[in-house]
Amino acid sequence: MRIGVLTGGGDVPGLNPCMKAVVNRGTEEGLEVIGFRRGWAGPLNYNPALSLEENSDWALPLTPDTVRPIDRTGGTFLHTSRTNPGRVRPQDLPEMLADTYPIEDGQETVDCTPHVLEVMESLGIDAMVPIGGDDTLSYGVRMHEEGLPVVAIPKTMDNDVFGTDYCIGFSTAVTRSVLYIDQLRTVAGSHERIAFVELFGRNCGQTALFTGYLAGVDRVLLPEVPFDVNILSEMVIKDRKRNPSNYAIVVVSEGAIMKDGEVIESGEKDAYGHRKLGGINDIVAEEVKELTGINVLKQRIAYLMRSGVPDSLDRMVAISYGILAVQEIKAGRTGQMVSLQNGNYTTVRVETCVQGKKLVDVEQLYETTAYRPRIRHPLGKPMFLY
């Protein structure tokens, strides 16, 4: 039996330990493992008329020797991309497919899924293990619907894949963010400023919520709760006065929205229809400065949130997810996504990841009138308070 594995979307700490677990446990179970490079761009660019060795830019065999040292670093040694073979733009269409998938004038994308299925058949792939967020996994759902067995693994530092309480990368992102906020206190305090710290998270505020909660910041702005900058300004003036060092800190999720405003986006849409988020931090900081007359400090932690090696929790979950995925394939239980529910490892149907949106439980975890985390009832909740 031969399985394929790939990583798509943003890199996060924990991907390499997860792939190592897939390869090591898969090999123990008698499986061969093929790693596709650059996410779904691997099978999209793979030429089935050539050998695996000749396609080494896009795929390679993975053995325990190949993956032995990879868990010592963050990111993904297979590389990644936001490729969607079901919606390939003209500039991204491989040259070898130009005649097979002609693009008419005005046509924005072409569906190259038949080619991907041909690649899977030519390589003898019996099942795929895509590791990614809801975008990458949505194409895994497409593969499942086309008849290719799939067991998906959720990863995203935003922790926003629907159907699981936990995604690989989340704990490390929160840990990194708390660390940098603690360090920024010396700057904010020295200059007696109001510090605004922007975090990744897209349209889900979990990284901002839990970072703010653990770092003990003054206010947290979430995508789920539009904020009034005038009210916020009054709050941070009082926060600053209460602090013996005369400063305040506000965590801002990149998807946060002012009342009667909109999400700040920029750039072209990617293959899944998303534009880059970010910039709300600078806007709200400048407005608060104008309203209060107090100097501000503006900081985007950005890619540092997902840099470096994973913390212990992300290693634990990544390895466990990898092992569970192999066990499900070996048992013939495909069409699944591995998952954590209420602190227990389990699986859900793979299509679950595209059947809803995962957002902060505002009623249980946030004080909407004060713009800050408030955990109402910890008793009986899992470790991460979902």
C-alpha positions in Angstrom: 0.0 0.0 0.0 1.3 3.5 -0.9 0.1 6.7 0.6 0.8 10.4 -0.2 1.4 13.3 2.2 1.6 17.0 1.6 1.4 20.3 3.5 -0.5 23.3 2.2 -1.2 26.9 3.2 0.8 28.8 5.8 3.6 27.0 7.5 3.3 26.3 11.3 5.5 24.6 13.9 4.5 21.0 14.1 4.3 20.1 10.5 7.6 18.3 10.4 7.0 16.1 13.5 3.6 15.2 12.0 5.1 14.1 8.7 7.8 12.2 10.6 5.1 10.3 12.5 3.2 9.5 9.3 6.4 8.1 7.7 7.7 6.2 10.7 4.4 4.6 11.7 3.5 4.1 8.1 6.7 2.2 7.5 6.2 0.1 10.6 2.8 -0.8 9.2 4.3 -1.8 5.8 3.2 1.3 3.9 5.2 3.3 1.3 5.0 7.0 1.6 5.4 9.6 -1.2 5.8 13.3 -0.2 4.4 15.9 -2.6 6.3 19.2 -2.6 4.7 22.6 -2.3 1.2 21.4 -1.3 -1.3 20.6 -4.0 1.2 22.2 -6.5 3.1 18.9 -6.2 0.5 16.7 -8.0 -0.6 19.6 -10.2 3.0 19.9 -11.7 3.9 16.2 -11.6 4.3 14.8 -15.1 3.0 11.2 -15.1 4.9 10.5 -18.4 8.2 10.8 -16.4 9.6 8.7 -13.6 9.3 9.6 -9.9 13.0 10.4 -9.9 12.6 12.7 -12.9 9.7 14.4 -11.0 11.9 15.0 -7.9 11.1 18.7 -7.9 7.5 17.8 -7.1 7.5 14.5 -5.3 9.9 12.1 -3.5 9.8 8.8 -1.6 9.9 9.3 2.2 11.6 6.9 4.5 12.6 6.9 8.2 16.1 8.0 7.0 14.7 10.8 5.0 12.7 12.3 7.8 15.0 11.4 10.7 16.2 15.0 11.5 13.2 17.1 10.3 11.4 17.4 13.6 14.3 19.5 14.9 13.1 22.5 12.9 9.8 24.4 12.4 8.0 24.9 9.1 7.7 22.2 6.5 10.6 20.5 4.8 8.3 19.6 1.9 7.6 23.3 1.4 4.1 24.7 0.9 1.8 26.7 -1.3 -1.8 27.9 -1.6 -2.4 26.0 -4.8 -5.9 24.8 -5.6 -5.8 22.4 -8.6 -9.6 22.9 -9.0 -9.1 26.6 -9.7 -5.8 27.2 -11.5 -5.1 30.6 -12.9 -3.6 30.9 -16.4 -0.2 32.1 -15.0 0.0 29.0 -12.7 -1.0 26.4 -15.3 2.0 24.0 -15.9 3.2 24.2 -19.5 2.7 20.4 -20.0 -1.1 21.0 -19.4 -1.5 24.0 -21.7 -2.9 21.9 -24.6 -5.0 19.6 -22.3 -6.6 22.5 -20.4 -6.9 25.4 -22.9 -7.9 28.7 -21.3 -10.3 30.9 -23.2 -10.1 34.7 -23.3 -11.7 36.0 -20.1 -11.6 32.7 -18.4 -10.1 33.2 -14.9 -9.4 29.6 -13.8 -9.4 26.0 -15.0 -10.1 22.8 -13.2 -7.1 20.4 -13.4 -8.5 17.8 -11.1 -8.5 15.1 -13.8 -4.8 15.5 -14.1 -4.3 15.2 -10.3 -6.3 12.0 -10.3 -4.2 10.7 -13.2 -1.0 11.5 -11.2 -2.4 9.6 -8.2 -3.2 6.6 -10.3 0.2 6.6 -12.1 2.0 6.7 -8.7 -0.2 4.0 -7.2 -1.4 6.3 -4.4 -3.9 4.3 -2.4 -4.7 7.2 0.1 -3.8 10.8 0.7 -2.9 12.6 3.9 -3.2 16.3 3.3 -2.1 18.5 6.2 -3.5 22.0 6.2 -6.2 24.5 7.0 -9.7 24.6 5.7 -8.5 25.7 2.2 -6.0 22.9 1.7 -8.4 20.4 3.3 -11.3 21.6 1.1 -9.4 20.2 -1.9 -8.8 17.0 0.1 -12.6 16.9 0.3 -12.7 17.2 -3.5 -10.3 14.2 -3.8 -12.5 12.2 -1.4 -15.6 13.0 -3.6 -13.7 12.0 -6.7 -13.0 8.5 -5.1 -9.5 8.9 -3.7 -9.3 7.7 -0.1 -8.3 10.6 2.2 -7.5 11.1 5.9 -6.9 14.8 6.6 -4.9 16.4 9.4 -5.9 19.9 10.5 -3.3 22.6 11.0 -3.5 26.3 11.4 -2.1 28.7 13.9 -5.5 30.4 13.8 -7.1 27.2 15.2 -10.1 27.8 12.9 -10.7 24.5 11.1 -14.3 23.5 11.7 -14.8 20.1 13.3 -11.8 20.0 15.7 -11.0 21.7 18.9 -7.3 21.9 18.1 -5.2 22.5 15.0 -1.4 21.9 14.8 0.4 25.2 15.3 -2.0 27.0 17.6 -0.2 26.5 21.0 3.1 27.6 19.6 1.6 30.7 18.0 0.0 31.7 21.3 3.3 30.9 23.2 5.3 33.1 20.8 2.8 35.9 21.0 2.8 36.0 24.8 6.6 36.0 24.8 6.8 39.0 22.5 4.1 40.9 24.3 6.0 40.4 27.6 9.1 41.8 26.0 7.2 44.8 24.5 6.2 45.9 28.0 9.6 47.3 28.6 9.4 49.5 25.6 5.8 50.6 26.2 6.5 51.3 29.9 9.7 53.2 29.2 8.0 55.5 26.8 4.6 55.6 28.7 2.7 54.6 25.5 -0.3 52.7 24.6 0.9 49.6 22.7 -1.2 48.0 19.9 -0.1 44.5 19.0 -1.6 42.9 15.8 -1.8 39.1 15.6 -2.7 36.8 12.7 -6.0 35.0 12.9 -8.0 35.9 9.8 -11.7 35.9 10.7 -11.3 33.9 13.9 -10.1 35.6 17.1 -8.8 32.6 19.0 -5.1 33.5 18.8 -5.8 37.0 20.0 -8.2 35.9 22.7 -6.0 33.4 24.3 -2.8 35.5 23.8 -4.5 38.4 25.5 -5.8 36.2 28.3 -2.5 34.6 29.1 -0.4 37.8 28.6 -2.8 39.8 30.9 -3.2 42.6 28.4 -5.7 45.4 29.0 -8.0 45.0 25.9 -8.4 42.5 23.1 -10.2 43.3 19.8 -11.7 40.3 18.0 -13.3 39.8 14.5 -16.4 38.4 16.3 -17.2 41.7 18.1 -17.0 45.0 16.2 -15.5 47.7 18.4 -16.2 51.4 19.0 -12.9 53.3 18.9 -14.3 56.1 21.1 -15.2 53.7 23.9 -11.9 51.9 23.5 -10.0 55.2 23.8 -11.8 56.0 27.1 -10.9 52.5 28.4 -7.2 52.6 27.5 -6.8 56.0 29.1 -8.0 54.5 32.4 -5.9 51.4 31.9 -2.8 53.5 31.4 -3.5 55.6 34.5 -4.0 52.4 36.6 -0.6 51.0 35.6 2.3 52.1 37.8 4.5 52.3 34.7 1.9 54.4 32.9 1.3 52.3 29.8 -1.4 50.0 28.4 -1.5 47.1 25.9 -4.2 46.3 23.3 -4.1 43.1 21.3 -5.7 43.4 17.9 -6.7 40.4 15.7 -6.0 41.1 12.1 -9.6 40.5 11.3 -11.0 43.0 13.9 -13.6 45.4 12.6 -14.6 48.8 13.8 -18.4 49.4 14.2 -19.8 50.3 10.8 -16.4 49.4 9.3 -15.1 46.5 7.3 -12.2 44.0 7.4 -9.0 45.5 6.1 -7.7 43.5 3.2 -5.1 44.0 0.5 -3.5 42.3 -2.6 -4.9 39.9 -5.0 -7.1 36.9 -4.1 -5.3 33.6 -3.8 -6.5 30.3 -5.4 -9.1 29.9 -2.6 -10.5 33.5 -3.0 -8.8 35.1 0.0 -6.9 38.4 0.2 -4.3 39.2 2.8 -5.6 40.6 6.0 -3.8 43.2 8.2 -3.6 46.9 8.8 -6.4 47.4 11.3 -3.8 47.7 14.1 -2.2 50.8 12.6 -5.6 52.4 11.9 -7.0 52.0 15.4 -3.7 53.0 17.0 -3.7 56.3 15.0 -7.3 57.0 15.8 -6.7 56.4 19.5 -3.7 58.6 19.4 -5.8 61.4 17.9 -8.6 61.0 20.4 -6.4 60.7 23.5 -3.3 62.7 22.6 -1.2 59.8 23.9 1.7 58.4 21.9 1.2 54.9 20.7 3.5 51.9 19.9 2.4 49.8 16.9 3.7 46.3 16.4 2.7 43.4 14.2 4.1 40.1 15.5 3.0 38.5 12.2 5.2 35.6 10.9 7.2 35.4 14.2 4.1 33.8 15.6 4.6 30.7 13.5 8.4 30.7 13.4 10.8 28.3 14.9 10.4 24.9 16.5 7.0 23.8 18.0 6.3 23.8 21.7 5.6 20.5 23.6 1.9 20.6 23.1 2.2 21.1 19.3 4.7 18.3 19.1 2.4 16.0 21.1 -0.7 16.7 18.9 1.3 16.6 15.6 2.8 13.2 16.4 -0.5 11.8 17.6 -2.4 13.1 14.6 0.1 11.6 12.3 -0.1 8.2 14.0 -3.9 8.3 14.1 -4.1 9.1 10.4 -1.9 6.1 9.5 -4.0 3.8 11.8 -7.2 5.0 10.1 -5.8 4.3 6.6 -4.5 0.9 7.7 -7.9 0.0 9.1 -9.7 1.1 5.9 -11.4 4.0 7.6 -10.9 6.8 5.1 -12.9 9.9 4.3 -12.0 11.2 7.7 -10.3 14.1 9.4 -8.4 13.4 12.6 -9.6 15.6 15.4 -9.5 16.6 19.1 -12.9 16.8 20.7 -13.2 17.7 24.4 -9.6 16.7 25.0 -9.9 13.3 23.3 -8.4 12.2 20.0 -11.1 11.1 17.5 -12.1 11.5 13.8 -14.9 13.3 12.0 -16.1 13.0 8.4 -13.6 14.9 6.2 -16.3 17.1 4.7 -17.0 18.5 8.2 -14.1 21.0 7.7 -16.1 22.9 5.0 -19.5 22.7 6.7 -19.2 25.6 9.1 -17.0 28.4 10.5 -15.1 28.1 13.7 -15.3 31.3 15.8 -14.7 32.4 19.4 -17.5 31.4 21.8 -18.1 35.1 22.8 -20.8 34.3 25.3 -18.5 32.0 27.3 -15.1 33.6 26.8 -15.3 37.3 26.1 -16.7 40.5 27.8 -18.2 42.4 24.9 -18.7 45.7 26.8 -15.1 45.7 28.1 -13.3 44.3 25.0 -11.4 41.7 27.0 -11.3 37.9 27.7 -13.5 36.7 30.5 -13.7 33.0 31.2 -17.0 32.6 32.8 -17.1 28.9 33.8 -13.7 27.0 33.6 -15.2 24.1 35.5 -15.6 21.1 33.2 -14.0 22.7 30.2 -11.0 21.2 28.3 -7.5 22.5 28.8 -7.8 25.2 26.1 -11.3 26.2 27.3 -13.1 25.6 24.0 
